[in-house]
Amino acid sequence: MEQGSSPRRGSGVLVRVVRVCLDVVVGVLALALIGGIVVLVAPGILVRLEQPALQAWCTVLAAVVIQGVPFLLLGTVVSAAVTTLVPDRVLARVLPRNPVLAVPVAGAAGALLPGCECASVPVAGSLIRRGVAPAAALTFLLAAPAVNPVVLVATSIAFPGRPEMVLARLLASLAASVTMGWLWIRLGRTDWLRLTDHQQPTAGRGRLDAFTRALQHDFLHAGGFLVLGAAAAATFNIAVPPAVLESFAGSPWLSVLLLGVLAVVLSICSEADAFVAASLSGFSATARLAFMVVGPMVDLKLIALQAGTFGRVFALRFSTATFVSAVLASTLVGGWLL
């Protein structure tokens, strides 16, 4: 019986791998089909309707979506693999025992282990359950979706010829993440964390199934937010009068705060938010930097995930402090580099 069950388990794993690949291919083809329809069909219809504003809206929407989808797919694949296949003890072993030193190391680990913001919350919760200092786990939660290689490459492509934008995003995101970790050491309280029970899959089959579910959920969920964010950015560029933009652009603080709040509301995946930020050409570079720094750390879906994992009291306090830290870091780094 045992000898006969081994081939069946092997064939079952192969079937699941094939299903994962097919799901990814179908998802990419579906998004490509939608993008093709938007690019090829919609402009012709709009020409007949003689509505150039809608033509411009459609062009901005298609450009943002088409540019962002490849990085969104790559980011969600890597994120799902890291979340489900890399044991939490790998991070626990490399972090120093001293929380003050563990915080910057956890921030640097976020740059080495790519992860979507949706996946970073359960990973941080699992690290805390396994004995990692909360300050280090929360720093990793903020840094992983903001400074990983996929996000930085996407930013360099969204802002061609402007490497200072990539450097500014890296420094501002790391500064905000590490600041929040050290603030937690100073002001945080363990009774604010109300962790729910969660079991990590241990068997090979369980991990593969978890990878499949994580990939499907993250790609479809984040893809929807990407389309909504692109539509909002296109609407913002077309519908808002230039005089209104000039009134905000004239005040550095108001423009930074406005795009920071916009990042919270739009909730765009970090692998694609740079393309939306690049489309907001009416704002200063520092304001668009704030959009890219705030979004991966504080948005509506993250607040909901944090409330479900750590409790509502924690989510309210932590997200508010993170927003302030991200805005200040963006302003300081942007004023210095941009």
Sequence and secondary structure as in RCSB ss.txt:
>XXXX:A:sequence
MEQGSSPRRGSGVLVRVVRVCLDVVVGVLALALIGGIVVLVAPGILVRLEQPALQAWCTVLAAVVIQGVPFLLLG
TVVSAAVTTLVPDRVLARVLPRNPVLAVPVAGAAGALLPGCECASVPVAGSLIRRGVAPAAALTFLLAAPAVNPV
VLVATSIAFPGRPEMVLARLLASLAASVTMGWLWIRLGRTDWLRLTDHQQPTAGRGRLDAFTRALQHDFLHAGGF
LVLGAAAAATFNIAVPPAVLESFAGSPWLSVLLLGVLAVVLSICSEADAFVAASLSGFSATARLAFMVVGPMVDL
KLIALQAGTFGRVFALRFSTATFVSAVLASTLVGGWLL
>XXXX:A:secstr
 HHHHHHHHHHHHHHHHHHHHHHHHHHHHHHHHHHHHHHHHHHHHHHHHT HHHHHHHHHHHHHHHHHHHHHHHH
HHHHHHHHHHS HHHHHHHS SSHHHHHHHHHHHHHHS   HHHHHHHHHHHHHTT  HHHHHHHHHHHHHHSHH
HHHHHHHHSTT HHHHHHHHHHHHHHHHHHHHHHHHH  GGG          SHHHHHHHHHHHHHHHHHHHHHH
HHHHHHHHHHHHHHS HHHHHHHHTSHHHHHHHHHHHHHHH   TTTHHHHHHH TTS HHHHHHHHHHTTTS H
HHHHHHHHHH HHHHHHHHHHHHHHHHHHHHHHHHHH 
